[in-house]
């Protein structure tokens, strides 16, 4: 048993290390600025590769999540490393709007999606149910942490070697390191079983196994659709603020230092992922979801009243913390409800909601700003969506928190 626990934490380290390298999509804002200033691209042209990458990200998760369940994480993570590197190298060969939509958007976006579903679902299979949230939180925090070093690294490379070589150098490095680490990523061996160590509150719950359900069985349950809309609405609200942080600072408090708020969001995003996963193991996934949705809804409802840099920074910190906290919750809830065996395909399908929210939220905010010159209506709309998410989280017929109290889980 001790051997398996050590193996489980080794897989956590490997998956987190991969995510620290695979947080590629975060570099695009820096690259987009370079395309506008040095290559005379329009803002719309510069945003299209990123939008395509988001679509490709979630589509690849939905498709290759099922491949992950059949072939294992080593195969899918190796494929992902090849695609991420190939897309970046190809991007450096020809700087053109349509080409980068294909190379960075479609190819690199697909690679990051396949890698994310491989790393975010595999480690928790090595642990008991009451550790799933904490383990997933650690792993997904790696992606948020990537912003800490990617921003200065890309900035430095752009100044030293230019955009084409920056793409190529990062592509080769990312592919090589991720491919090496992918060889150590693995599911537990056949017949592997782990015994839970439930808290005093959980010991009163009856022990029962979580039944493994395929994606076809999952989509027949109302819980799937509730989870999908909860993720779509909450991610739409969070990514609206993430995508417009600098502009919000300029419009709302007439401050040109909004880029500092992006760093603040990143720090609290990491903190939220770590705390959210660990806390959900103690108080329940859906209980924490409701708290996060309500706190974030109130924060956004007050957001237009944050008329100083200090208040705005406080509001941004709450957004980062709450948005980050949801990341380990959704894969853990999917695992709690539908089992671990088909987690890749199931979570890949649920996570298409994140892609929808990532496209719609920032676009709606931009349209409202253009029409009214203010974000007030966008904040109010996002708050309303979060209130709906909180209500949906209270209406589960088969609570995920109850399923998470399984005493023994067997593969």
N, C-alpha and C positions, 0 to 999 in steps of 0.2 A: 504493500500500500504506500509506504514511504517513497518507494521508487517512482510510483506513478505520480505522486504529488510533486516530486522534483521534476519529473518530465513535464507535468502540466505547467509549472512556472517557467520552465525553459521555453515552452511554446509561447507563453505570454511575452517573454523577452524578445523572441524572434519576431512575433507578429507586431509588437510595438516598434521594434527597430525598422521593420519594413515600412510601417506607416510613417515613420519619421522621414524616410526617403521618398515615399510615394505621395506626399502632399503637394503634388505638382500644380493642381488647379489654382492654388493660392498665389502663384507667381504671375498670373495673367494680368492683374491690374498694373503691375510695373511694366510688363511688356507692352500692354495696350497704350500706355502713356508714351512709350518710345515710338510706337507705330504712328501715333498722331503727330508727334513733334518732328521726327526724323524722316518719316516716309509719307507724310501728308495724307494719312488715312483719315476718314471721318470717324467720329465717335461711334457711329453705328457700325461701320466696317470693323472697327477695332473690337467691338463687343461680340460680333457674330461667332468667332471661333470659340469663345468661352461659352456662349449659349449652346452651341453645337456640342461642346464637351459635356455640359450638364445633361443634355438629352441622351448622348451616347453613354454617359456614366450610368444612368438609371436603367437604360435599355439593356446594357450589357450585364448589369446585376441580375435583372429579371431572367435573362436567357442563360447566362453562365452559372447562376446559382444552382440550377439543376445539374449542370455539368459537374460542378463542385461536389454535389451529393453523390454522383456516380463515380467520378475519377479521383476525387480527393484533392486537398488543397495544394499539394506539391505541383500537380499538373497545372491547375488553373493559375497559381501564383507565378509559375515559370512563364506561362503564356502571357500573363499580364506584364511581366517585366520586359518581355520582347516587344510587346505592343507599345508600352510607354516609351521605351527607348527609340523604337523605330519611328514613331510619330514625331518625336522631338528632333531627331536627326533629319528627317524629311522636311520638317518645318524650316530648318536652317539652310536647305538647299535652294529654296525659292520663296522669297517674301512677297506673297500675293494674297489678297483677301480670300479668293475661292480656294486656293491651295491650302492656306492655313485652316480654313474651315474643315477641310478633309484631313490634313495631317495632324494638327493639334486637336481639332474638335472631335472628329470621328475616331481616329486611331488612338491617340493618347487618352482621350476621354474614355474609350472602351477599356483600355488597359487599366486606368485608375479604378474604374467601376468593378472590373473583375478582381483586382487586387483587394479592394475594400471588402467585398463580400467574402473573399477568402480569409482575410485576416480578422474581420470583425465577428465571424461566426465560429471559427475553429477552436480558439483557446478555451471557450466556455464548455466545450464538450468534455474537457478533462476534469471538470470540477462539479461539485455538488450544487444543487439548485440555489442554496442560500449564498453562494459566492458568485453566481453568474453576473450580477450587476456590477460588482466591484471589478471583476476580471475584464468584462467588456469595457468598463469605464477607463481602465488603464490603457487598454489597446487602442481605443478610438481617440484617446487624448494625444496619442502620437501624431495623428494627422494635424490636429490643431496646433501642436507644438512646432510643426514644421515651419510655420510662418516666422518663428523667432529667428531662424538662421537663413531661410530661403530669401527673404527680402533683402538683407544686406549682401548676400552672396550674389544674387542676380544683379543687383545694382552695381556691384563691383565688377562683375564680368562684362556687363553692358558697356561700362566705361573703358575697360581694358581691351576687349577684343571685338566689341560690336555685337549686334543682335544675331546674325547668322551663326557665328561661332559659339555664342552663348547657348543657343538651342542645341547645337551639336555636342558641345562639351557636357552639358547637363544630361542630354539623352544617353550618351555613352556611359557616363558615371552611374546614372540611375539604373540603367539596364543591368550593368555588371554587378552592382552591389545587391540589388533586389533579386537577381537571378541566383546569386550565391546563397542569400538568406532563405530563399524559397525552398531550397533543397532540404532544409531542416524543418519545414512546416508539415505537420502530419496530424491526422485524426488519431484518437486512442485506438489501441489494438482491438481486434475482435474479441468480444466477451468481456471487455473492460467494464468494471462496475465500481461505483464510488459510493461510500456511505456518508450521508449528511450528518452534520452536527448542529441540529436545530436549536434555536434560542428557546428560552423558557416559554415564551408565548406560542411558539410554533409547535412545541411538544404536545399541546392539547389537540392539534389538528390530526385527523386520521392519516396514516401513511398510505400512500397509493402511488402507483407509477403514472407518469405522464404518457398518454398514448401518442405514438408518432403518427402524424397525418401528412399526407402529400398535399401539394398545392391545389390539386383538384378537389380534395376534401376540404381544405381550408377555405376556398372561395365560396363554399356552400354554407358557411357559418356567418351569422350577422357580426360576430366579433371582428372578422377580417375587415369589413367595410367601415366599422367604427374606427378601428386602428388606422385605416388608410386616410380617412378624413381628418382624424386627429393629427396625424403627421403632416398632411398637406396644409392644414390651417396653421398649425404652430410653426412649421418651417417657413411658410409664407410671411408670417409676422416677423420672425427672427431675421430672415435673409433680407427683408425690406430694409431693416435698420443697418445690417452689415453692408449692404450694397450702397447705401446712401449716407453713411456716417459723416464723411467729410463735407458733403453738400448740406446735410442737416446743420452742421456746425456753422457753416457760412450763412445759411438762410435764417437760422433761428437766433444765433447770438453774434452774428457778424464776426466770426473768428476764422482766420485762415489756417489755424493749426489743427484742423480736423483730422489730419493724418495720424496725429497722436492718439485720437480716439480709436482708430483702427487697431493700434497696438494694445490699447486698453481692452478692447473687445476680445482680442486674441488671448490675452492673459486670463481673463475671466471665463472665456470659452473653455480653456484647458482645465481651469479649476472646477468649473461646472461639470465637466465630464467625469473627473475623478470623484468629486463629492456625490454627484447624482447616482453613479453606479453603486457606490458603497452604501449610501443612505437608503436606496431602494431595497437592498437586501434586508434592511432592518425594519422599515415601516411599510414596505409593499410597493410594487411598481406603480399601480394605479393610484394609490394614495399620494405618492410623490408627484405623479403626473398632474393630478388635480391641483395640488399646491402650486406647482410650477406654472400651470396655465392661468390660475387666478392671480398670482403675484405679477406675472408678466402682463396680463390684461389690465390690471390696475395701473401698472407702471406706464404702459402705452397710452392709457386714457389720460394720464397726467403729463405726458411727454411734451405736449405743445406749451405747457406752462413752465418748462425748464428754461428759464430766460437768462441763465448765467453759465459760465464755463463749468463751475463746480457742480451745479445741479445737473447739467447735461452729462458730465462725466459720471455722476452717480447713476443717472438713468441708463447710460450705456453699459455700465458695469452690471446692472441688474439684467439687462438684455443678454449680455454675454454669458452670465452665470446660468440663467434659465434656459437659454438656447442650448448651451453645452450640456446641461443636465439631461436633456431629452435624448441625447445620442445613445447612451448605453441602455436607456429604458426600452426603446422599441424592439431591438433584437432580443432583449431579455424577456419581454412580454410574449413575443412570438415563440420563443423557446418554451416558456412556461405553459402556453396554451396548446402548442402543436408538436412539442417534442423536439429532440435534437437531431434525429436521423435525417430529416429533410429540411433542416434549418436554412441551408444555403438558398434553395429555391423559394422557400416560403418568405424569408426575409427580403430576398431580392425583389419579389413581387410587391410586398408591402412598401418597400423603399422607393418604388416609382412615384409615390406621393411626394417624397422630398424633391424630386426633380420638377414636378408640377408646381410645388410651392416656390421653388427657387427661381422659376421663370416668371410666374404670375405676380408674386409679391413685389419684387423690385419694379416690374413694368407698371403695375397699378400705381405705385408711389410716384413714379416719374410722370405718369399721365396726370395725376392729381396736382402735382407741383406745377406742371406746365399750364394747367387750366386755372389754378387758383393762386399760385405764387406762395403756397403754404403746404406744409405736410399735415396739418391738423386733421383733415378728413381721412387721410391715409392712416394716421395713428388710431382714429376712432374705429375705422373699418377693421384694422388688425385686432384691436381690443375685442370687438364683437366676435370675430372668428375664434379667438382664444376662449371666450365665454362659451361658445358652442362646443369647443373641444373639451372643456371642463365638464359640460353636461353629458357629452358622449362617454366620457371616462367613467361616469357614475352609472351607466346603463348596461353593464356587461352581465349577460345571462349566466356565464360561467366565469367568475372572477379569476383573472390571471394570478392575483395574490394568493388565492387558495391553491391553485395549481403549483405555485412556487414552493409550497410547504411539503413537497414530496420528500419522504424520508430516505428512499432508495431510488436511484435512477440507474437503469441498465441500458447499455447500447445493444 
